[in-house]
Amino acid sequence: MRVGLFLGIAIALVAETAVAKNRLTDPVRVARDCKDEVELYCKEVRPGSQRITGCLKAKAPQLSPACTATLKSTE
């Protein structure tokens, strides 16, 4: 029983690390794939706390396919 418990904890920790790593790279992907849109629609928005992502989502109909795909993959 202890082996199963430890195995479950190990799997949970690995999964949590992978999710956290993806979250850390999301702003980099958004900045890269949505650079033109950020400059056009959200240049007055102060970075941080997902403000730029929120601005871009508010402008969804005007975004390029690459930017739209990146935003969807970060949800």
N, CA, C and O atoms as CSV, one atom per row, in Angstrom:
chain,resi,resn,atom,element,x,y,z
A,1,MET,N,N,0.817,-1.185,0.000
A,1,MET,CA,C,0.000,0.000,0.000
A,1,MET,C,C,0.869,1.261,0.000
A,1,MET,O,O,0.536,2.231,-0.680
A,2,ARG,N,N,1.951,1.264,0.732
A,2,ARG,CA,C,2.815,2.433,0.772
A,2,ARG,C,C,3.450,2.703,-0.588
A,2,ARG,O,O,3.627,3.858,-0.977
A,3,VAL,N,N,3.788,1.647,-1.305
A,3,VAL,CA,C,4.399,1.834,-2.621
A,3,VAL,C,C,3.416,2.545,-3.546
A,3,VAL,O,O,3.800,3.456,-4.279
A,4,GLY,N,N,2.171,2.139,-3.514
A,4,GLY,CA,C,1.150,2.777,-4.335
A,4,GLY,C,C,0.956,4.239,-3.971
A,4,GLY,O,O,0.785,5.082,-4.851
A,5,LEU,N,N,0.982,4.539,-2.699
A,5,LEU,CA,C,0.840,5.918,-2.234
A,5,LEU,C,C,2.004,6.773,-2.717
A,5,LEU,O,O,1.811,7.874,-3.233
A,6,PHE,N,N,3.204,6.254,-2.544
A,6,PHE,CA,C,4.381,7.004,-2.986
A,6,PHE,C,C,4.404,7.175,-4.499
A,6,PHE,O,O,4.795,8.227,-5.004
A,7,LEU,N,N,3.988,6.148,-5.213
A,7,LEU,CA,C,3.928,6.234,-6.669
A,7,LEU,C,C,2.912,7.298,-7.089
A,7,LEU,O,O,3.172,8.076,-8.007
A,8,GLY,N,N,1.775,7.332,-6.431
A,8,GLY,CA,C,0.755,8.340,-6.734
A,8,GLY,C,C,1.255,9.749,-6.473
A,8,GLY,O,O,1.011,10.656,-7.268
A,9,ILE,N,N,1.953,9.934,-5.361
A,9,ILE,CA,C,2.510,11.250,-5.045
A,9,ILE,C,C,3.548,11.655,-6.077
A,9,ILE,O,O,3.577,12.807,-6.509
A,10,ALA,N,N,4.401,10.719,-6.475
A,10,ALA,CA,C,5.439,11.014,-7.469
A,10,ALA,C,C,4.811,11.427,-8.797
A,10,ALA,O,O,5.255,12.387,-9.427
A,11,ILE,N,N,3.794,10.710,-9.213
A,11,ILE,CA,C,3.123,11.046,-10.478
A,11,ILE,C,C,2.477,12.421,-10.382
A,11,ILE,O,O,2.561,13.206,-11.327
A,12,ALA,N,N,1.841,12.725,-9.271
A,12,ALA,CA,C,1.205,14.034,-9.095
A,12,ALA,C,C,2.240,15.155,-9.150
A,12,ALA,O,O,1.985,16.197,-9.753
A,13,LEU,N,N,3.393,14.955,-8.535
A,13,LEU,CA,C,4.433,15.990,-8.542
A,13,LEU,C,C,4.995,16.209,-9.937
A,13,LEU,O,O,5.249,17.347,-10.331
A,14,VAL,N,N,5.190,15.138,-10.681
A,14,VAL,CA,C,5.701,15.272,-12.056
A,14,VAL,C,C,4.687,16.005,-12.917
A,14,VAL,O,O,5.059,16.888,-13.689
A,15,ALA,N,N,3.425,15.658,-12.799
A,15,ALA,CA,C,2.375,16.314,-13.589
A,15,ALA,C,C,2.274,17.789,-13.230
A,15,ALA,O,O,2.118,18.633,-14.112
A,16,GLU,N,N,2.360,18.106,-11.943
A,16,GLU,CA,C,2.278,19.501,-11.500
A,16,GLU,C,C,3.444,20.313,-12.056
A,16,GLU,O,O,3.261,21.461,-12.461
A,17,THR,N,N,4.625,19.735,-12.078
A,17,THR,CA,C,5.803,20.416,-12.618
A,17,THR,C,C,5.631,20.678,-14.109
A,17,THR,O,O,5.973,21.757,-14.593
A,18,ALA,N,N,5.108,19.710,-14.835
A,18,ALA,CA,C,4.903,19.884,-16.276
A,18,ALA,C,C,3.894,20.990,-16.552
A,18,ALA,O,O,4.105,21.803,-17.452
A,19,VAL,N,N,2.815,21.034,-15.803
A,19,VAL,CA,C,1.803,22.082,-15.989
A,19,VAL,C,C,2.393,23.442,-15.658
A,19,VAL,O,O,2.177,24.404,-16.397
A,20,ALA,N,N,3.125,23.538,-14.574
A,20,ALA,CA,C,3.732,24.806,-14.189
A,20,ALA,C,C,4.719,25.272,-15.251
A,20,ALA,O,O,4.782,26.467,-15.542
A,21,LYS,N,N,5.482,24.370,-15.829
A,21,LYS,CA,C,6.435,24.742,-16.866
A,21,LYS,C,C,5.710,25.313,-18.076
A,21,LYS,O,O,6.156,26.308,-18.647
A,22,ASN,N,N,4.596,24.699,-18.478
A,22,ASN,CA,C,3.827,25.207,-19.609
A,22,ASN,C,C,3.276,26.594,-19.313
A,22,ASN,O,O,3.263,27.449,-20.199
A,23,ARG,N,N,2.826,26.835,-18.103
A,23,ARG,CA,C,2.301,28.158,-17.752
A,23,ARG,C,C,3.393,29.217,-17.829
A,23,ARG,O,O,3.129,30.357,-18.210
A,24,LEU,N,N,4.609,28.847,-17.470
A,24,LEU,CA,C,5.701,29.814,-17.504
A,24,LEU,C,C,6.072,30.187,-18.932
A,24,LEU,O,O,6.545,31.297,-19.173
A,25,THR,N,N,5.869,29.292,-19.868
A,25,THR,CA,C,6.223,29.596,-21.247
A,25,THR,C,C,5.097,30.277,-22.016
A,25,THR,O,O,5.334,30.808,-23.101
A,26,ASP,N,N,3.873,30.273,-21.480
A,26,ASP,CA,C,2.743,30.879,-22.181
A,26,ASP,C,C,2.981,32.341,-22.544
A,26,ASP,O,O,2.748,32.711,-23.695
A,27,PRO,N,N,3.434,33.192,-21.621
A,27,PRO,CA,C,3.656,34.592,-21.997
A,27,PRO,C,C,4.685,34.754,-23.115
A,27,PRO,O,O,4.572,35.661,-23.939
A,28,VAL,N,N,5.672,33.887,-23.141
A,28,VAL,CA,C,6.681,33.949,-24.202
A,28,VAL,C,C,6.048,33.592,-25.547
A,28,VAL,O,O,6.312,34.244,-26.557
A,29,ARG,N,N,5.223,32.564,-25.551
A,29,ARG,CA,C,4.543,32.167,-26.792
A,29,ARG,C,C,3.593,33.259,-27.261
A,29,ARG,O,O,3.544,33.567,-28.452
A,30,VAL,N,N,2.840,33.844,-26.342
A,30,VAL,CA,C,1.910,34.913,-26.714
A,30,VAL,C,C,2.686,36.104,-27.268
A,30,VAL,O,O,2.299,36.676,-28.286
A,31,ALA,N,N,3.769,36.476,-26.611
A,31,ALA,CA,C,4.575,37.605,-27.085
A,31,ALA,C,C,5.128,37.344,-28.480
A,31,ALA,O,O,5.165,38.248,-29.315
A,32,ARG,N,N,5.554,36.119,-28.732
A,32,ARG,CA,C,6.130,35.777,-30.036
A,32,ARG,C,C,5.050,35.709,-31.121
A,32,ARG,O,O,5.196,36.316,-32.181
A,33,ASP,N,N,3.976,34.977,-30.858
A,33,ASP,CA,C,2.967,34.723,-31.890
A,33,ASP,C,C,1.974,35.861,-32.073
A,33,ASP,O,O,1.284,35.923,-33.091
A,34,CYS,N,N,1.893,36.755,-31.106
A,34,CYS,CA,C,0.918,37.846,-31.167
A,34,CYS,C,C,1.595,39.213,-31.156
A,34,CYS,O,O,0.962,40.211,-30.811
A,35,LYS,N,N,2.851,39.271,-31.522
A,35,LYS,CA,C,3.620,40.518,-31.445
A,35,LYS,C,C,2.927,41.667,-32.184
A,35,LYS,O,O,2.760,42.754,-31.632
A,36,ASP,N,N,2.531,41.421,-33.418
A,36,ASP,CA,C,1.892,42.490,-34.205
A,36,ASP,C,C,0.569,42.941,-33.585
A,36,ASP,O,O,0.266,44.133,-33.550
A,37,GLU,N,N,-0.216,41.974,-33.094
A,37,GLU,CA,C,-1.502,42.299,-32.496
A,37,GLU,C,C,-1.333,43.090,-31.198
A,37,GLU,O,O,-2.100,44.015,-30.928
A,38,VAL,N,N,-0.328,42.726,-30.394
A,38,VAL,CA,C,-0.076,43.455,-29.152
A,38,VAL,C,C,0.282,44.899,-29.474
A,38,VAL,O,O,-0.216,45.822,-28.830
A,39,GLU,N,N,1.143,45.098,-30.468
A,39,GLU,CA,C,1.537,46.458,-30.845
A,39,GLU,C,C,0.366,47.245,-31.417
A,39,GLU,O,O,0.275,48.456,-31.214
A,40,LEU,N,N,-0.523,46.576,-32.124
A,40,LEU,CA,C,-1.647,47.253,-32.765
A,40,LEU,C,C,-2.801,47.532,-31.792
A,40,LEU,O,O,-3.343,48.637,-31.774
A,41,TYR,N,N,-3.176,46.537,-30.988
A,41,TYR,CA,C,-4.380,46.644,-30.175
A,41,TYR,C,C,-4.148,46.871,-28.682
A,41,TYR,O,O,-5.025,47.394,-27.995
A,42,CYS,N,N,-2.979,46.484,-28.175
A,42,CYS,CA,C,-2.799,46.462,-26.714
A,42,CYS,C,C,-1.525,47.163,-26.261
A,42,CYS,O,O,-1.013,46.862,-25.183
A,43,LYS,N,N,-1.008,48.083,-27.052
A,43,LYS,CA,C,0.271,48.701,-26.690
A,43,LYS,C,C,0.172,49.558,-25.431
A,43,LYS,O,O,1.193,49.809,-24.791
A,44,GLU,N,N,-1.006,50.007,-25.062
A,44,GLU,CA,C,-1.171,50.822,-23.860
A,44,GLU,C,C,-1.388,49.978,-22.602
A,44,GLU,O,O,-1.441,50.512,-21.494
A,45,VAL,N,N,-1.513,48.664,-22.775
A,45,VAL,CA,C,-1.776,47.774,-21.647
A,45,VAL,C,C,-0.454,47.425,-20.967
A,45,VAL,O,O,0.515,47.039,-21.621
A,46,ARG,N,N,-0.435,47.569,-19.638
A,46,ARG,CA,C,0.764,47.259,-18.872
A,46,ARG,C,C,0.891,45.740,-18.739
A,46,ARG,O,O,-0.075,45.080,-18.356
A,47,PRO,N,N,2.063,45.171,-19.048
A,47,PRO,CA,C,2.249,43.718,-18.942
A,47,PRO,C,C,2.102,43.213,-17.514
A,47,PRO,O,O,2.322,43.952,-16.555
A,48,GLY,N,N,1.730,41.957,-17.386
A,48,GLY,CA,C,1.607,41.297,-16.097
A,48,GLY,C,C,0.177,40.943,-15.774
A,48,GLY,O,O,-0.763,41.568,-16.266
A,49,SER,N,N,0.025,39.937,-14.943
A,49,SER,CA,C,-1.292,39.495,-14.464
A,49,SER,C,C,-2.261,39.187,-15.601
A,49,SER,O,O,-3.466,39.406,-15.476
A,50,GLN,N,N,-1.738,38.686,-16.689
A,50,GLN,CA,C,-2.561,38.280,-17.838
A,50,GLN,C,C,-3.329,39.436,-18.477
A,50,GLN,O,O,-4.320,39.200,-19.168
A,51,ARG,N,N,-2.893,40.685,-18.262
A,51,ARG,CA,C,-3.606,41.835,-18.835
A,51,ARG,C,C,-3.512,41.852,-20.358
A,51,ARG,O,O,-4.501,42.142,-21.031
A,52,ILE,N,N,-2.355,41.549,-20.904
A,52,ILE,CA,C,-2.211,41.567,-22.364
A,52,ILE,C,C,-3.022,40.434,-22.977
A,52,ILE,O,O,-3.678,40.623,-24.000
A,53,THR,N,N,-2.980,39.267,-22.362
A,53,THR,CA,C,-3.787,38.151,-22.858
A,53,THR,C,C,-5.263,38.515,-22.835
A,53,THR,O,O,-5.991,38.208,-23.779
A,54,GLY,N,N,-5.709,39.160,-21.776
A,54,GLY,CA,C,-7.099,39.602,-21.691
A,54,GLY,C,C,-7.451,40.600,-22.772
A,54,GLY,O,O,-8.530,40.535,-23.361
A,55,CYS,N,N,-6.543,41.520,-23.030
A,55,CYS,CA,C,-6.758,42.504,-24.092
A,55,CYS,C,C,-6.884,41.813,-25.443
A,55,CYS,O,O,-7.775,42.126,-26.233
A,56,LEU,N,N,-5.979,40.867,-25.699
A,56,LEU,CA,C,-6.020,40.150,-26.971
A,56,LEU,C,C,-7.311,39.354,-27.111
A,56,LEU,O,O,-7.906,39.332,-28.189
A,57,LYS,N,N,-7.749,38.707,-26.050
A,57,LYS,CA,C,-8.990,37.937,-26.113
A,57,LYS,C,C,-10.183,38.840,-26.401
A,57,LYS,O,O,-11.136,38.419,-27.057
A,58,ALA,N,N,-10.135,40.077,-25.916
A,58,ALA,CA,C,-11.216,41.031,-26.193
A,58,ALA,C,C,-11.233,41.440,-27.666
A,58,ALA,O,O,-12.263,41.874,-28.183
A,59,LYS,N,N,-10.108,41.302,-28.325
A,59,LYS,CA,C,-9.991,41.659,-29.743
A,59,LYS,C,C,-9.988,40.415,-30.632
A,59,LYS,O,O,-9.519,40.484,-31.768
A,60,ALA,N,N,-10.489,39.300,-30.156
A,60,ALA,CA,C,-10.407,38.008,-30.838
A,60,ALA,C,C,-10.750,38.042,-32.328
A,60,ALA,O,O,-10.029,37.430,-33.116
A,61,PRO,N,N,-11.811,38.724,-32.752
A,61,PRO,CA,C,-12.142,38.702,-34.182
A,61,PRO,C,C,-11.069,39.326,-35.087
A,61,PRO,O,O,-10.995,38.999,-36.271
A,62,GLN,N,N,-10.246,40.215,-34.538
A,62,GLN,CA,C,-9.243,40.888,-35.356
A,62,GLN,C,C,-7.884,40.174,-35.364
A,62,GLN,O,O,-6.976,40.611,-36.071
A,63,LEU,N,N,-7.724,39.108,-34.611
A,63,LEU,CA,C,-6.417,38.472,-34.450
A,63,LEU,C,C,-6.083,37.549,-35.615
A,63,LEU,O,O,-6.967,37.008,-36.279
A,64,SER,N,N,-4.784,37.386,-35.846
A,64,SER,CA,C,-4.313,36.462,-36.874
A,64,SER,C,C,-4.578,35.024,-36.436
A,64,SER,O,O,-4.749,34.761,-35.246
A,65,PRO,N,N,-4.613,34.088,-37.394
A,65,PRO,CA,C,-4.813,32.686,-37.026
A,65,PRO,C,C,-3.739,32.160,-36.061
A,65,PRO,O,O,-4.055,31.387,-35.157
A,66,ALA,N,N,-2.493,32.564,-36.240
A,66,ALA,CA,C,-1.420,32.092,-35.357
A,66,ALA,C,C,-1.621,32.591,-33.932
A,66,ALA,O,O,-1.444,31.835,-32.976
A,67,CYS,N,N,-1.985,33.839,-33.790
A,67,CYS,CA,C,-2.221,34.410,-32.467
A,67,CYS,C,C,-3.439,33.757,-31.818
A,67,CYS,O,O,-3.412,33.427,-30.633
A,68,THR,N,N,-4.489,33.575,-32.582
A,68,THR,CA,C,-5.695,32.929,-32.067
A,68,THR,C,C,-5.384,31.523,-31.565
A,68,THR,O,O,-5.838,31.129,-30.491
A,69,ALA,N,N,-4.611,30.771,-32.341
A,69,ALA,CA,C,-4.253,29.406,-31.944
A,69,ALA,C,C,-3.425,29.405,-30.669
A,69,ALA,O,O,-3.624,28.551,-29.805
A,70,THR,N,N,-2.507,30.343,-30.540
A,70,THR,CA,C,-1.686,30.432,-29.335
A,70,THR,C,C,-2.543,30.742,-28.123
A,70,THR,O,O,-2.375,30.125,-27.071
A,71,LEU,N,N,-3.449,31.680,-28.255
A,71,LEU,CA,C,-4.324,32.036,-27.127
A,71,LEU,C,C,-5.190,30.835,-26.717
A,71,LEU,O,O,-5.378,30.587,-25.526
A,72,LYS,N,N,-5.711,30.099,-27.686
A,72,LYS,CA,C,-6.521,28.935,-27.368
A,72,LYS,C,C,-5.691,27.862,-26.667
A,72,LYS,O,O,-6.200,27.170,-25.785
A,73,SER,N,N,-4.432,27.715,-27.043
A,73,SER,CA,C,-3.601,26.677,-26.433
A,73,SER,C,C,-3.189,27.030,-25.013
A,73,SER,O,O,-2.738,26.158,-24.271
A,74,THR,N,N,-3.334,28.289,-24.620
A,74,THR,CA,C,-2.953,28.694,-23.264
A,74,THR,C,C,-4.110,28.606,-22.286
A,74,THR,O,O,-3.922,28.825,-21.090
A,75,GLU,N,N,-5.281,28.295,-22.761
A,75,GLU,CA,C,-6.463,28.232,-21.871
A,75,GLU,C,C,-6.483,26.940,-21.083
A,75,GLU,O,O,-7.397,26.715,-20.290
